Amino acid sequence: EVQLQASGGGLVQAGGSLRLSCAASGFTFDDYSIGWFRQAPGKEREGVSCISGIGDTYYADSVGGRFTITRDNTRDTVDLQMSDLKSEDTAVYYCAARLWDVGDYDPWGQGTLVTVSS
């Protein structure tokens, strides 16, 4: 079964850090780029960061310099280290996979809630 499992969300104070993890199973992990997305209450989903199968990275302007994405192709995981969190980072965070970094993201993980208190 093709599956992504996101974890690591929680409640943190502004300025704090959290580490999200996305665990993949059921597909050839190295062939897929992995993206992190988030959706805040009342807002559209937005892309946060992504990493290709060979480690090329992208960050949205809103998180650049504060978030770091890494992947471990031996464990089929992608982590998102989030630092200096702000209240506007509060959202449900999702990970998703995209074959050869083209086309639509599919599959998607179930989401993990990050709440940043000010």
N, C-alpha and C positions, 0 to 999 in steps of 0.2 A: 504494500500500500504506500503510495506517495504521500508523504506527510512532512509538515514543518511544525515544530513546537517552539513557541516563544515563551520565555520565562524571565524572571528577574525584576519585574515591576514592583512598585511599592510606593510608600509615602516617604518623602524626603523634604527637608527644609531647603529653602532657597540658598544657593551657594554650595549645596551638597552634591554628592555623586551617586550614581547607580550604574550597574552593569547589566545590560540585557543580553540574553543568549538566545540563539535560534538553532535548534537541533534538527537536522534533516535526516530523512530515511526514505528508502524505496526508489531512489534514483541516483544517477551518476553525478555526485555532488560537484566534482571538478568541472563539469561541463556547464555549470549554471552560475550566473551572477546572482547574488543575494542582495535584496534591497530591504531597507527599513523604512516604513511609512508610519504616519501618525494621523490620528483624527481627534481633534478636540471637540468638546460639546458644541453643537451648533455650527461647526465649521466643516469644510470639505477636507477630505483626506489629502495629505501632502507628502511628498517624498522627503526623506530626511538624509539618507545616505545609502550608498550601495558599493559593492565590491565585486569585481569580476573574478572569474575562476583563477586568474593568474595574479590577482592582488591589486589591480588598478582600483582606485577609490574615487568617490565623488561625495561631496557634502553640500547640502543646501546652505545658502548664505547665512541663514538664521542660526545654524549650529556649528559652522566652521570655526575651528580653534577651540571648541569646547567638547565636541564629540569625536571619538576615534573608532573606526570600524576595522575589525580584523577577522581573519578566517583561519581555521585549522582544517586543512583538507584531509588530515589523518583521522580526525574525529568527526568530520562532517558538521562542523559548527561555525557559526558566525557570531561574534560578540560586538556589541555596541557599548563602548565605555562613554558614559555621559558625565561631564563635570560642569561645575559652576552652573548648576541647574537654575532655571528661572521659572516663575509662575506660568509663563507662556509656553513652557515645555509640557505642561500638564495635558495628557492625551492618552488614548489607547494606542499602543505601538504594535505594529504588525510587521512580520517579516514575510517575504515572498521571494520566489525563485524565478529566474528567466533563463531559458536555454540559450547559450551562446551570446547572451546579452543583447538579444534582439527580440522583437515582438512583445507580446503581452506577458505580464507576470502571472505565473500559474505553476505550482500551487501557492496558496497563502496559509499562513499560520493563523491561530485563533485569536491573537491579540493579548497584550498584557498591559495593565493600567499603571501609568506613572502619574503620581500626584505630587506636585511641588507646592508646598505651603510657604506663604510669604510672611 
